[in-house]
Structures are given as C-alpha cells and as structure tokens.
C-alpha cells in the first residue's frame, strides 16, 4: 500500500483590500472628518476597480464618521446653549 500523495495547496489568491477603507473605518472613530474623506476615497477606488474588497467597510466608515460628527456637534451645541443660558444671571450677580 502506498500512501496517497498530498494534494498541492491551491494557489494563494492575493485579494486586494482597499487600504483606504480600513484606514477610513479606523479614523472614523478617532478623527471623523479624516475617516469620512478616506472612506469616500475608498468607495471611489472600489467603484473604479482598483480594489476588490472593502465596500462594506467603507460604507461603515462613512456612517460612523457622520454619526460621530453629529454627536460631537450636538454635545458642543448643548454646552454652548447651557453656557449662554447663564450669562444674564451672571451679569446680575456682578452688578448686585
């Protein structure tokens, strides 16, 4: 009895992931404007065929960037509104 020869491994396919999609998703959490820009560039490159994978990651980067930026703007607006709410009261305290 002869042992069966091991079958050769299938050739390794190099899948071209969009680096911009990965960078855009990571930056979406840390620097949302940069994440938005990188994710948009990734979508454009995927549409052109320069990258095969990463469309979902690029879309997720865009969504996360927009949500984080809107949340940051809402928080800033709340702080500004809260601060402006006490300006007249502060003027009365200084005058009296």
Secondary structure, DSSP 8 states (H G I E B T S, - for coil): ----------------B-HHHHHHHHHHHH-HHHHHHHHHHHHHHHHHTS-SB-HHHHHHHHHHHHHHHHHHHHHHHHHHHHHHHTHHHHHHHHH-
